[in-house]
Amino acid sequence: MLVWSEQFSTGHKAMDKQHQVLFDNVNRLEGLLARTNYTRQEIEFILSTVNLLESYAKEHFKLEEECMDRFSCPAHQINQTAHLDFLAAVEKYQKKCRTAGFRLEVLKELHQFMLDWLQEHIMRIDVQLKPCIAASK
């Protein structure tokens, strides 16, 4: 489970709010995957949640990349590359789900990937924006 704290703050209110929404949605997915004996509607809801996470991530990445560019953050290029890698990985998991059907182990693997990636990415790359924003004031 992801818990938001100030250590994840980038200094950009909208971006931090989007990170918190991503945390909430990844945590919601975790709760959904903890169950067994799913109905068809629950399976469809879980798969739509994964698709929602991907869509939301794309929107968030757009804002994040624009901010890093605007505030001349030195992590801008590595951030763009990391975003492309993330989306490629999510697409790989989605393809597995489409070809193999609903596979709980694949979805749990995807969830763990998202959990690990978000924490690592924010702490290693996104927080580099904070001093850039502060320097612009």
Secondary structure in CASP SS format (residue, H / E / C, confidence):
PFRMAT SS
TARGET T0000
AUTHOR 0000-0000-0000
METHOD secondary structure of the structure
MODEL  1
M C 1.00
L C 1.00
V C 1.00
W C 1.00
S C 1.00
E H 1.00
Q H 1.00
F H 1.00
S C 1.00
T C 1.00
G C 1.00
H C 1.00
K H 1.00
A H 1.00
M H 1.00
D H 1.00
K H 1.00
Q H 1.00
H H 1.00
Q H 1.00
V H 1.00
L H 1.00
F H 1.00
D H 1.00
N H 1.00
V H 1.00
N H 1.00
R H 1.00
L H 1.00
E H 1.00
G H 1.00
L H 1.00
L H 1.00
A C 1.00
R C 1.00
T C 1.00
N C 1.00
Y C 1.00
T C 1.00
R H 1.00
Q H 1.00
E H 1.00
I H 1.00
E H 1.00
F H 1.00
I H 1.00
L H 1.00
S H 1.00
T H 1.00
V H 1.00
N H 1.00
L H 1.00
L H 1.00
E H 1.00
S H 1.00
Y H 1.00
A H 1.00
K H 1.00
E H 1.00
H H 1.00
F H 1.00
K H 1.00
L H 1.00
E H 1.00
E H 1.00
E H 1.00
C H 1.00
M H 1.00
D H 1.00
R H 1.00
F C 1.00
S C 1.00
C C 1.00
P C 1.00
A C 1.00
H H 1.00
Q H 1.00
I H 1.00
N H 1.00
Q H 1.00
T H 1.00
A H 1.00
H H 1.00
L H 1.00
D H 1.00
F H 1.00
L H 1.00
A H 1.00
A H 1.00
V H 1.00
E H 1.00
K H 1.00
Y H 1.00
Q H 1.00
K H 1.00
K H 1.00
C H 1.00
R H 1.00
T H 1.00
A H 1.00
G C 1.00
F C 1.00
R C 1.00
L H 1.00
E H 1.00
V H 1.00
L H 1.00
K H 1.00
E H 1.00
L H 1.00
H H 1.00
Q H 1.00
F H 1.00
M H 1.00
L H 1.00
D H 1.00
W H 1.00
L H 1.00
Q H 1.00
E H 1.00
H H 1.00
I H 1.00
M H 1.00
R H 1.00
I C 1.00
D H 1.00
V H 1.00
Q H 1.00
L H 1.00
K H 1.00
P H 1.00
C H 1.00
I H 1.00
A H 1.00
A H 1.00
S C 1.00
K C 1.00
END
